[in-house]
Amino acid sequence: MADVVEDVKPTKLQSGVFKDVLAVVKIGIVNSNLITTFTGLWLALHFTGKGFLSNLHIVFFALIGSALVIAGSCALNNFIDRDIDHLMERTKNRPTVSGSVEPKRVLWFGILLVAVGTISLLMTTVTAAIIGLVGVVTYVFLYTMWSKRSNTFNTVIGSISGAVPPVIGWTAVDDSFHIVPIILFLLMFLWQPPHFLALAMKRCEEYRAAGIPMLPVVHGFEVTKRQIVVWIVALLPLPFYLFSLGVPFLVIATLLNVGWLALGLAGFKMKDDMKWAKWMFIYSLNYLTILFVTMVIVTID
C-alpha cells in the first residue's frame, strides 16, 4: 500500500504543476489567438501561391513562436496584476494569487517564453518577430502596467496587442505589403472593444472593487452600450475588402455582423443588462471563431 501512495503523490503533484502552468499562461487566450494566427498564415500561403505542405517548417515556427510570445505576455500580466487579482472573483484563484507559484518564477518564466518565442519567429521572418514584440510591449507595458489602471481607453489600447496574431501569421510567410493582413488586423482590433466591454459589464462590480477604470465602472451601462454598438457598426464594411475570398464568405461575414448589431441594438430595450451582456459576450466568441474558420474553409483548394 505504501508503494501505491508513493506512486500517486508525484502524479498529483505533476498534475497540479501542469494546471498552474496552464493558468499562468492563460491557455484559453493562447488557443483562441492561435486560430487567428493560423488564419493569417493560411491566407498568406493562399494569396502568394505557396503550398502548405512544402512550408510546414514556417507553419511550425510561426505557430510555436506565436504561442510562446502570447503565453509569455500572459505570464507577465499575471505577475504584474497579482496585487489586484485577489479582489476579483474571476482572477482570485490564479497561481500568483493563491501562492502555489512564486511570483519571481512567473516573471522569469514569462521572459523566457517571450525570448524563445521571438527566436522561433525569427526562423520565419524578421518582420514577424518584430510584430510579435510590438504585441508584447503593447500588452505588458501600455495595457497592463499603464492604461488598465489609469483610464477607460485601456480596452482600445489592449486591442492593439490582440489584433497582432493574424499579422504575425501572415508576415511569417510574406513580409511585403498586402491589404489582407491590414483588414485582419482591423477586424481583430474592432472586434475586441465590444467583446471586452460586454465582459466588463458582467464583471463591473469586481472591476470597481479592484479600482480598474473600465468604461461601465466610470461612465455606466448606457454609455458602454452605445460604444459597443459604434464599434460593431465599424465592423460592417470590412468583409467587403476581402471580396477575393468569394461570395459565401461575404454573406456569412455580413450575416454575422448584422446579427451582432441587431443584438447590440436590442440592449437598449432589454431591462436585464447583465443578461444582455452575457449574450453579447457569447455571441462575440462565436463570431470570431466562425469568421476566421470560414476564411480558411473558403480558400481550401
Secondary structure, DSSP 8 states (H G I E B T S, - for coil): -HHHHHHHHHHHHHHHHHHHHHHHTTHHHHHHHHHHHHHHHHHHHHHHT--SGGGHHHHHHHHHHHHHHHHHHHHHHHHHGGGTGGGSTTTTTSHHHHTSS-HHHHHHHHHHHHHHHHHHHHTT-HHHHHHHHHHHHIIIIIIIIIGGGT-TTHHHHHHHHHTSHHHHHHHHH--S--HHHHHHHHHHHHHHHHHHHHHHHHTHHHHHHHT---HHHHHHHHHHHHHHHHHHHHHTTGGGGGGGG-HHHHHHHHHHHHHHHHHHHHTTT-S-HHHHHHHHHHHHHHHHHHHHHHHHHTT--
